[in-house]
Amino acid sequence: MAMAVASASRQVPHYHGAYYDDAFIADPFQHYAEMRALGPVIYLPALGNFAITRYREVREALRHFEAFSSAMGVSADQPGCDFMRGAHGNTLNSDPPDHDIMRTAVAAPLLPGALEAIRGRIEQAAERLVDALLAKGDFDGMADLARHLPVSIVTELVGLAEHGRENMLQWAAASFDILGIQNERGRRGMETAMEMRAYILREGIPETLKAGSWTARLHELADAGQITREMCPLLFRDYIAPSLDTTISATGQLFHLLGRHPEIWQRIRRDASLIPGAVNEAVRLGSPIRSFSRTLIRDYELAGVTLPAGARVMCLYASANRDERHFPEPDRFDPGRPGTHHLGFGHGIHQCVGMHLARLEMESLLRAMAPRVESFVVGTPVVGMNNTIYGFESMSMSMRLVAGEGIVVAQPSSRPAAVSPQPAWRAMRIADRVQQAEGIASFDLISADGAPLPAFTAGAHVDVQIAPGLVRQYSLCNDPADSTRRYRIAVLRDAASRGGSKVVHEAWQSGHAVLVSAPRNTFPLDETAQAAPRRTILVAGGVGITPMLAMAYRLQALGRDFTLHYCVRTVARAAFLPEIEQAGLARYVRLHVSTGSPDQRFLAAAGLGPPRPDTDVYCCGPVGLMDGLASAAAALGWPVTSLHLERFGAATRGDDTSFTLVAQRSGLTLEVAAGTTILDVLAAAGIEAPSSCCAGVCATCLTDVICGVPDHRDLVLTAHEKTANRRIAICCSRSLSRTLVLDI
């Protein structure tokens, strides 16, 4: 291996700058420019590493994790890699499949939907901080501003006891020193990291962690069997290190840039839509992570250079983010720069799991300042010495108040808002469980405190927390007239269950406590009064009877004319038949059995009949039923506005089979084969769609769905958004329908 590395190193330019010396760290950008000028791949003889300097090639390496491995460590030297791997790694130092299990466990409270639960707390804290700093006058932009939200809020969300919270900054800095080389900083970092590991093993137990915190949640996942108990202390480190230093560094860069460019701050004050762009530019220009390394597990040709298996390759994020080949005027701070394609949060499956939280914190500060702060005065910052993090240790700063504004001295609240990393759930319990049909059980849910429930309308859903980090969405299937007393859901036992229906069917009994969201309705029944009587056709397939049953109750109460076509494979799989009879609904219901005689089977064209202007059609069921009904309706000339479809296939992962992709705006029809992604197929056809994480966690590649049923495999869309099927993460999700039409 050494001979292969030596041979390959002679094929690329060498750079002799001392990458980890103080002088380089303090003023790195001219070095990066010189490195890029040498070529996309260079060799650093002092470190014995290859380095990738330009945007396109760094992005390629980060994307191809199957060749550029993280499991052998991402430090820039072997002792650092051994130290990290010696503790069985963590999410950063891992490859799939271990990486996927760990990242899924860590990511849940940091995804956009989950962060909505703490948005108000962060925004209030930002407002109070601005008041305090305006009253103070001169302050340290790092200690007093950039560190405030991460230290005061994020450390509490992590959930360590007081001693652990006090040391999180020190532990994080030490971890990033180890991720460089083991110079004096790295060696001291190892000593400090050993203290952190000892603390986690001693104190990282459920009894000492804050209830409801991120770390306590990891133990709950272990209790539920979703991760191993041994993973818990490893994943604690994923919360301790990345949640602080990177955000603090980017925040300091943001306000240094705004102080140097007052005209841009005035643009932002006039146009708040520039705030996300300002944050993205601060992350791009500051690039908190200088570099991480990868180890090649096979030969790989990059930019015409064959890099040998076993070589350590440093991905220079900070250099790539100023690559003039990709970013016009790369050193210019431009909040209006299109796209978010920088590498400041990384790229590929290892993209920063906390980037949504970092953006929320920085954007909240800017929104709190825009109405009151006229300008920023910043001094010359002092760069902190860290092997991996580029950021400021200190920066003198003050803020000038908008003329006519008064300084408000924030008063401590007598009832501070609670920090909760979980959504706002209602505590409920199971009052009754009924086996309704083969594989289908229903559950009556009532309020745990006996209080009335929020009313729901026919077609509504609720989110149900089945286990920590495991949320599913179910239709409400009882009579809406009874909605303030109970909610009823019905769950099909899926043989390929990933934990949802399996847990429900095996563990849920009367008296079981469960957390349930407020009802939402993305599939509402049109109850608008019309001059002429309305007619309704309901079509249900299998467990898709659930929203249809609630609609049937409501239509009966309204005195409407309707027919419910109930399609099942066998009579034994038909749920709620006794109830339908007892409630007087049987006269409206036509039962269709696909394994029965021909006259029992559902024929979509016959069920619909010719289009009528006074008729609405509602359907919920499997993909085949939905596609067949939609095709029949189109062939018969039914207007699109008369057909209402509720897809429940988004919650299940279909087989990885091929499907047809229609890129409507591009005018292309493409085949997506098993084992390939929509993103890859589009790229091969010459369509460069925005993307970043390639793992469904960053939201960069979300694309509008025009027609078809996505097989959602991402972690960024909420259960509500997945059921709506309006957008798809094209980097990882597929299609449950034969054809998927996207607006791209």
N, C-alpha and C positions, 0 to 999 in steps of 0.2 A: 504493500500500500504506500509506504514512504517513497519508494522509487516512482510510483505512478504520480504521486503528488508533486515530487520534484520535477518530473518530466513535464507535467502540465503547467507548472509554475513558470517554466521557461518560455511558454507560448503566450504569456500575457505580460503587460507592463507591471513593473514593481513600483510601489510607493513606500518611501522610507520615513514618512512622518510618524511620530510617536503618538499613536491614536489615544492612548490612555494617560499621557502626560498632562499635567495641570495646564500648560500653555495651550495645548490643543483643545482641551475641554472648554477653556475660558473663551476661546475665539476660534470656532471650528469651521466657519462657513467658507473661508478662502481655501482651506484644506479640501473641503468637499468639492468645490469647483475644480480644483486641480485634479482630484481623483476622477471626477466625471470626464474631464478632458482627456485623461489617459485612455479611457475605454469603459465599456459597461462591466467588464470583469477584470479585476486587477489582483495582484498578490501583495500581501503585507509580510515581508520576510521576517520582521521583528516578532510577529505573532505566529507565523507559520500557517496563516489562514488566507484563503481567497476572500475577496470582498466584491459585492455587487453594488454598483454605484448609481445606476440610472433607473428611472421610474419603471419603464417597461419590463426590464429584466428582473428587478426586485419583485414586482407584482407577479411575474411568471413563477418565480421560485416559491413565493409564499402560497401560490395557488396549487402547486404540485407537491402536496405533502407526502404523496406516495414515494417520491424520490428524495425530497429535502426533508429529512426526518427531524422531529423535535424530541423524540423519545430518548435520544442519546444525550440530551441536554442542550440548552440554548446559550450557555455561557460561551465566552470567547477563548477559553482554555480548558484543558482536560480536568484539572483539579476542580474548577467550578462546576463543570458538567457532572463529575463524579459525586460531588457534594449534593447536588440537587437530585441526581438519580439514586443516590445511596439511601435517601429517605422515601424511596418508591415513587418519586416524582410528584407532580401535581398536574393540573390542567395544562399549564404552560409547557411542561416538559413531558409531553405524551403525544401519542399518535392514536388514531382510531384503531380498535373500537373503544379502548379505555378512555380516550379523550372525549368521545361522544357521551359516554355515561357520566363522566365527571362534569363536563360543561353543561349538560342538561340540568344536572342537580344544582349547580352554582347559579345558572343564568336566570332561573325563574323569577326571583324578586327584583331583577335588574332589567327586565324587559319593559317596553313602553306601557303595556296595560297595567302591570303591577305598580309601576312608578306613579301612576295617576293617584294612587292612595296616599302618597307622601308629597305630591306636588304642592298642595296648599301649605304644608308645614315649611317646605323649602322656600316658597315665595314669601311667606310671612317672615321667616328668618332673614331673608335678603332685605326686605323692607326695614326691619329693625337694625340691621347692620349698617345700612346707608345712613339712617338717622344718627346712629352712634358715631360714625366716622365724620359726618358733616359737623357734628358738635365738637369732635376732638380737634379738628383742624389738620395738623400735620400727623402723619402716621406711617408705619412701615407697610408698604403695599403687599408684602408677602406674609409677615406674621399677623397683621391685623385684618387684611382683606382676603388674600388668596387662600389662606389656610382655614378661614373661619368656618365655612359651611362643611367642608370635609371633616374637620376635627370636631365640630360641635354636633353635627347631625349624623354623619356617616358612621363615626365610631360607635354611636349609640345603636344604630341599625345593625351593625355587626354583632353587638350584643355581649362583648367580653365584660368581665368584672372591671372595676375601676382601675386596678393596677395594669391590666391588659390594655385598656383604652389609653392610659397615659403613655404607654410605650409603643403604640402602633406606628407613630411617625419614625421613631428610631429603628424599629424592626423593618419597616418598609424600605428605608434608605439602605439598610444593611443588605437586604435581599437584592436590591438593584446593584449594589457594588459587586456582589458575588457573580451577578450575571454578566459582568465584564471579565476582567482577568484578576488573578489573585496577587495583585500588588499589595502595598501596605493597606490600601482601602479595602481590598477584597479579603485580606486575611483578618482584618478587624471585623469585617462584615460576617465572616464565618463564626467568629466568637459570639457576636451578638445574635446571629441566627440560631445558634445552639441554645441560647437563653430563651428565645422565642419558642423553639420546639419543646423545650422542657416545660415552659409555661402552658403551652397548649395541651400537652399530655397530662399535666397535673390539674389544670383548671378548666380545660375545654370539655367539661362534662355537663349534662343537662341541669344538674343541681345548681351550678354556678353561673349559667348563662342567662341572659335576659329573656324572659318568656316572650315568644312571638318574634324573636330576632332571627337574623339570617343564619347564624351559627346554630341556634337551637333548632331551627328548621332542618338542618342537615341530620341531626340526630333523629328527628321525626321521620325523615326519609329512610334512614337505616331501620327504624322500627317497622316501617311499612315494607321493608325488603327491596326498596328501589335502589339503594346503594349498600355496599358492605360497611360494617362498623369501622373497619380499618381505614376507609376512605375519609371519614369525618375530619381527623386532624390534618390530613393532607389538603383538604378543600378549605379548611379554615384559612390557610395561607393565601388562597386565591382571593379572599376578602380583605385580608390584612394589608397586603402590599399594594395591589393595583388600585385600590379604592382611594388612595390618598395622594401619593407623590405625583402621579401623572396629571391628575386634575389640578393640583396646586400649581404645578409647573405651567400648564396651559393657561390657567387663570392669570398668573403673573405676566405671561407673554401678552395676553389680551389687553391688559391695562397699560402695559408698557407701550404697545403699539398705538392704543388710543391716545395716550399722552403725547406721543410723537406726531400723531396725525389728527390734530383737532378738527380739521375739515371733515374727516370721515365720521367723527363722533357727531357732528352736526347733521350729516346725512342720515345717520342712524336715528337721531332724535326726531327727524322729520318723517322717517319711513321705518317703522318697526319691523317690516318684513326683511330688513337687512341684518337683523340680529343673528339668525342662524348662520348666515354667511360670514359674519364677523367672527363668530366662534370657530367655524371651520377654518378660516384663514389663520387664526391664532394657533390652532393645532397644527396646521400645515407648516407655517413658518417656524414655529417653536419646536415642533417635533419632539415631544417629551422623551420618547424612547429613541436614543441615538442608533442602536442596532441590537439585534439578536442574531444568534448564529443557528445554522442547520448543519446536519451531517448527512452527506449523500450516502444512500444505501444501494445505489447503482450508478453506473456511469450516466452522465446527463450532458447533452449538448445545449449550451446556452450562449447565444450571440456568436455562434461559430466556434466556441471553445468547448472541447470535451473535458468536463470536470470528472475526475475519477471517483469511484466508490470509496468511501472512507474519508474523503476530504471534508474539512470544516469550512463552511462558507458563511461569511457575515453579510447579512442583509442590512444595508445602510439606509434606514428609513429617512433620516434627516437629510442625506444627500439626495435621495430620490425625490423628496418633496420640493426641491428647488431645481429640478431638472428642466433646463430651458427647452428641451426637446418636447416636453409635455405641457409645461405651464408657461404661457406667454408672460414675459416680464416676471419671472419667478420670484424675484425679491420684493415685488410690490405688494402691499397690503390692500386687498381689494375685496370687500364684502360682497360685491356684486359678481364675483367670479362664478361662472356657471358650474354646477355639479359639486359633488362632495367626494371626488375621486382621489383625494390625498391618501397617503399611507400613514398619517399621524396616529390613527387608531389601529394600525396594522392592516392586514388583508388576509382573506382566506379563512380557514377554519379556526385559526388562532386570533382572529380579530378581537380587539379589546371588549371583554364582556361588560365592562362598566361604562361604555361610551355614551349610552343613553342617559345615564345618571350624570355624567360629567357635563353633557350638553345642557341638561335641565338646570344644573347649578349655575353654570356660567350665563345662560340665557336669563335666568331669574334675576341675577345681579344687574344685568343690563336693563331689563324691563323696570326694575325698581329705581334705577338711576336716571333713566331717560327724561322723566318729567321734571327732575329737580336739579340735576348736575349739568352746569354749563360747559365745564371743561375739566380736564385732569392735568395736574402738574406732576411730572415724574422726574426723579433724579437718575443718575447713572446707576444701573443695577449692579450688584455684586453677584457673579455667577457662582452657584454652589458646586462644590467638587464631588461628583459622583460618577462612577464608571459607566453607568447606563443612562441615567436621567440627566437631560439638559434642562436646567431651570435656574432661577435666581434664588440666592440665599436671602437677600434683602434688597429693598428698593424704596427710597424715600418718596413720599407721595402726599398729595393733598387734592381736594376737589373743590372747585369753585361753584357756588350756589347760583342757580338761575335767579336773575334779578326779580325782586318782589316775593321770592319764596322765603319762608321762615324756616329756622332750624327747629325740628321737632326732636325733643329728647325722649327717646323710647323709654317707656315705663315697663317694668317687669310685669308680666301677666300673672294674676293670681291663680289662673287655671291654664297653664301652658298646654298647647295642643299636644296630644299624645303622638308618639312616633310609632307607627305600625307599618311593617313592610307588607302586610297583607291587604287585599281589598276589603271594603266594608261589607261584611257578611251578616246575615241574620241567623241567629242560633235557632235551629228547629230540631224536632225529633220525629221519628217514624211512629205514627199512631197505628198503622195497619199495613201489613204486607199480604198481598194476594197473588197466588200463581194464576195468572189470567189465561195462559195458553202454554203450549210447549216452548220453553225457552224464554218466555216473557213473564216478568213479575211486575206488579204495580205497587207503589208505595205512597201512602197518604202521609203528608208532611204537615205538622202543625207547629205553631210558634212555641218555643220552649218556655216562654214566660206567660203564655196564655193570651197575649195581646192580639187584637185583630191584625190580619195580614193585609198588605196592599192589594187592592183589587187588580185582577188581570182581565184582558180581553181575549176573545177566541183567537187562537193562533200563536199565543205568547209562549216564550221560553223562560227558563231560569238557568243560571249557572249553578252547578253543585260541586262543592269541594269534596271529592271522594277520599282523598288522602292529601297530606301536605305536598303541594306542587302538582297535584293531579286534579284538574278541573274538567268537567264535561258539561255539555248543555243538553237539556231535555225539554221537550214540549210539555205543556200543562194540559192534561186530558180530562179534567173534571168539568162539571157545569160551571161556567163563569159566574152564574148567580150565587154559587157557593164559595166564591174565591176568597172572601175575607176570613173564612173559617179554616180552610185547608187548601193545600196544593197537592195535586196528584201527578206523579210521573210514572211512566212505564219503561222498563229497561229490557232490551233484548240481550241475552247471553251470547256474546260473539265468541266463536271458537278460537279466533285469532286475536283475542283481547290482549291489549298491551297493559292491562291493569285496571281499566275503568269498569266494564261490565263484570269482569271476573270478581273484583272486590265487592261490587254491589250484590251480586247473586250469592256470594259465599259468606259475606260478613254482615249484611244489613238485615236486621230483624226489628220487630216492634220494640220501641224504647231507645233505639240507636240514635245518638246525637249526630247532627249533620249541619253544615253551614251552607246557606242558600242565598243567592243574590236576589235583588228585587226583579220582578218580571219585566221582560222587554219583548216587544213585538215587531218583528221584521216581516211577518207573514199575516197581516191583519185581514180580517173579513170586512168587506165593504158593506157597512150598515147604512149608507147614505139613503135617505128617503127619496124615492123616485115617484114620478107621476103615475107610471105604469108599474104593476107588481113585478118584482125581480124574481128571476129563477136562478138557481145555483146547482152546479154539478160538482160533487166532491168525489175525488178518486184517491183511495188510500191503498198502499202496498205494504203488507207486513206490519211492522211496528210503526209505519207511517200513519196508522190509524189514530195516533195520539192527538195531533192537532185537529184532525178531521172530526173526532168525537166531540171536542169542545165546540167546534163550529156547528155540528149537528144540533147540539143542545141549544146554541144561540139562535140558529135559524128556526128551530121549533118554537122557541119563545117569541120570536118576531112574527110568527105565522107565515113564514116564507115557503114557497114551493121549492123543494130541493130533492136531489137523488144522491145517495152515497154508494158508490161502487167500491166494494171492499175486496181486494185481491190478495189471496193467500196461496201458498203452495199446497197445504193440506188443511182440512177443517180443524185438525188438532192444533194448528198454529194460528188460528183465528181468535184474537183476544176480545174480551168484553161482550161476547155474544149474549150471555144471560142478562147483562145490564142493558144492552140495546133493546132486548125484548121487554124487560120490566119498565123501561123509561118511555115506552111507546114510540121508539124510533124505528122499530123493525119494518114498518110499512114504507119507510124511506130508503131502506138498505137493500142492495143487491149484492149477494155474496158470490164471488167468482173464485173457483178452485182450479189452479193451473194443472194439477194432476188428475182432475176429474174428467167427466165426459165433455165432449166438445161444446155442448150448450152451456156448460158452467164456466167456460173460460172467458176472460175479458178481452173484447175486441175494441180497441180504442176508437176506431171510426164509428162503430155502432153506438158506443157509450156516449160519444159527443153528439153525433148527428150533425145536420147542417147548421152553420153558424146562425145565431140569433142575437140581435142587438140587446135583448133584455136578459142575457144569460152570462154569468161569470163561471169560470172553471178554476177549481183549486185542486192541486195534486201534491201529495207527499209520499215518497216511497223510494225504492231502489233505482239505480241509474237506468237500468233497462226499461222499467215502467215509465220513468220520466221522459227519456228520449223518445220512446214509442208514442207517448201521448203528444209530445211537442211536434213530432213529425206528422202524425195524423191530423192534428189541428191545422198545421200549415197547409197540408194537402187539401183539406176541406175548405180552406179560406177563412179560418177563424182569425180575427184581429189579434195581434200580439197583446193588446191591452186587456183582452178578456181572459188570458191564460195566466194563472198565478202558480208558481212552482216553489215548493219548499224542499231544498236538497238536504238530506241528512247524511249523505255519503261523505261529507268533508271530515267527519270525525273518525273515519276508519281509513286505514292504509290499504290501498288496493295492491294487487299483484303488480310487480314492476314489468308491465307489458308495454308494447309499442302503441303509439297513438298518433293521430294526425294533428299537426299544429298549423293553424292559419294565422299568419302575421298580417292582420288586415291592412294597416297603414302602409306596409311595405309591399303588399300585393303578392305575398309568397305563401305557398302551401308546402309544408315540410313534414317529414316523418321523424318522430322522436323514438328511437329504438330503446329497448330495454338496456339499462346500464348507462345511458347517456342522459344529460340534462337538457332542459329547454334552452338554458343559457348557452351550452356548448353547441347545440344545433343552430341557434341563431348566429353565433360567432362564425361557424363554418360557412354560413350563407352570406356572410359579410355584414351582418347587423350587430353592431357593438352596443349592446344594452348596458346601462349602468349596473355595476355589481361591485361587491367588495368582499363580504365574509365567505361566500359560497357555502354557507351552512345554515342560512335561514335565521340569523339573529340580528342583522343590522338594518333591515328594511330598505336598503339601497335599491334592490332590484324589483321591488313591488310593482306589478304591472296590472293594468285594468283588464278585467275579464269581460268580453262581449257576449260569449255564448259557451256553454259547456260546464262541466263540473270538475273543479280542481280537486286533486288529492293533496290536501295541505300537509306538508311535512316540515314546515318552518316552526320557529319558536317565537316569532315576533308578532304575528297576528293574534288577536284575542279570539276566544271561542265564538263570541258574537260576530266578529269580522269573518271568521272562517265559515260560519253558517250562512252569512250573507253572500259569500262567493263573489264578491265584487273585485277582489284583487288576489294576486297570486305571487309568491316568491319564486321567481323562475330559476333561481340557482339550485333549488333542491326539490321543489314540489312537482307533481306530475298531473295526470288527468285520469279521472274515473270514467269520463265519457269517451266515446270513440274519437270525437273531434273536439278540440279546444281552440276557440277563437280569441285572440288577444289583440288589444289596441297597441300595436307596436309596428 
